Amino acid sequence: MLHYALVFFVVALIAAVFGFGGIAAGAAEIAKILFFIFLILFVVSLVTGLFRRGR
């Protein structure tokens, strides 16, 4: 998932360089959403791993 966030971020940067503001904004929003989903899943995974290790 982090890979897709980075891909959309690169697409947003390239679109911004070429002057496609709408596409750049859309790709940046998608990248931001994917990054936050990745972050939430990562934290949940860490917490569940700590609880399983404690048993």
C-alpha positions in Angstrom: 0.0 0.0 0.0 2.9 2.3 0.7 4.2 1.6 -2.7 0.9 2.8 -4.3 1.0 6.0 -2.1 4.5 6.7 -3.4 3.5 6.0 -7.0 0.6 8.5 -6.7 2.9 11.0 -5.1 5.4 10.8 -8.0 2.5 11.1 -10.5 1.4 14.2 -8.6 4.9 15.7 -8.8 5.2 15.0 -12.5 1.8 16.4 -13.2 2.6 19.5 -11.2 5.8 20.0 -13.1 4.0 19.9 -16.4 1.2 22.2 -15.3 -1.7 19.8 -14.8 -3.0 21.2 -11.6 -6.2 19.2 -11.4 -4.5 15.9 -12.0 -1.7 16.8 -9.6 -4.2 17.7 -6.8 -6.2 14.5 -7.4 -3.1 12.3 -7.3 -1.8 14.0 -4.2 -5.1 13.5 -2.4 -5.1 9.8 -3.3 -1.5 9.5 -2.1 -2.4 11.2 1.2 -5.4 8.9 1.8 -3.3 5.8 1.0 -0.5 6.9 3.3 -2.9 7.5 6.2 -4.5 4.1 5.6 -1.1 2.5 5.6 -0.1 4.4 8.8 -3.3 3.2 10.6 -2.8 -0.4 9.5 0.9 -0.2 10.5 0.0 1.0 14.1 -2.7 -1.6 14.5 -0.2 -4.3 13.3 2.3 -3.1 15.9 -0.2 -3.0 18.7 -1.5 -6.5 17.9 2.1 -7.8 17.6 2.9 -6.4 21.1 -0.1 -8.1 22.6 0.6 -11.4 21.0 4.3 -11.3 22.1 3.2 -10.6 25.7 1.3 -13.9 26.0 
